[in-house]
Amino acid sequence: GENVEQHPSTLSVQEGDSAVIKCTYSDSASNYFPWYKQELGKRPQLIIDIRSNVGEKKDQRIAVTLNKTAKHFSLHITETQPEDSAVYFCAARSFKTIFGAGTRLFVKA
Amino acid sequence: GAGVSQTPSNKVTEKGKYVELRCDPISGHTALYWYRQSLGQGPEFLIYFQGTGAADDSGLPNDRFFAVRPEGSVSTLKIQRTERGDSAVYLCASSLWAGGYQETQYFGPGTRLLVL
């Protein structure tokens, strides 16, 4: 069945450093790739997304890249801040959305 | 405007009981999704509706789980003969469907189900 793998499961960075989270997907029909941030006890919130006809998208400190050939996509957060600490989920969608297992990001002040 | 709402926010039940979880999508959103999220895991797809019909129910784990959306708005997820393994946060999301494409999914706050 469809699968999304996400790495690393935990990531600890110093404030101001960059953080990179990587995902791979199995369903070649996937055409939409959202990233969600989830704080403890809260609902997932969309932070950025990319469609399959685009290779890269940036929004302030957050960027996402997509390599359709390799079925890889990545989230890049620059100049990390303590408030970036949360669990981040990647997802891939054809008709239904399949989520990765999440990356717990810790940003140390 | 109002976002996706879910009730109840918490539900505690005993093994073997029947529960209903309700989702109110964003007004005008034709697509509605149910997910289950266990501790430390990503949301797991259960079912999605396009209008009143279930477009894909391949994620429902077994026939104890059933969902309806009779008028194309509010949806109810029904779990019969609950088991301790059903304990999780049940998330609902909704989105527009435009030009043949699903748009961004917006999540509700979830219902935390605990089966004792």
Boltz contact constraints between the chains, C-beta under 6 A:
constraints:
  - contact:
      token1: [A, 43]
      token2: [B, 107]
      max_distance: 6.0
  - contact:
      token1: [A, 43]
      token2: [B, 109]
      max_distance: 6.0
  - contact:
      token1: [A, 44]
      token2: [B, 107]
      max_distance: 6.0
  - contact:
      token1: [A, 46]
      token2: [B, 104]
      max_distance: 6.0
  - contact:
      token1: [A, 89]
      token2: [B, 42]
      max_distance: 6.0
  - contact:
      token1: [A, 95]
      token2: [B, 56]
      max_distance: 6.0
  - contact:
      token1: [A, 96]
      token2: [B, 45]
      max_distance: 6.0
  - contact:
      token1: [A, 96]
      token2: [B, 56]
      max_distance: 6.0
  - contact:
      token1: [A, 99]
      token2: [B, 42]
      max_distance: 6.0
  - contact:
      token1: [A, 99]
      token2: [B, 43]
      max_distance: 6.0
  - contact:
      token1: [A, 100]
      token2: [B, 42]
      max_distance: 6.0
  - contact:
      token1: [A, 101]
      token2: [B, 41]
      max_distance: 6.0
  - contact:
      token1: [A, 101]
      token2: [B, 42]
      max_distance: 6.0
  - contact:
      token1: [A, 102]
      token2: [B, 42]
      max_distance: 6.0
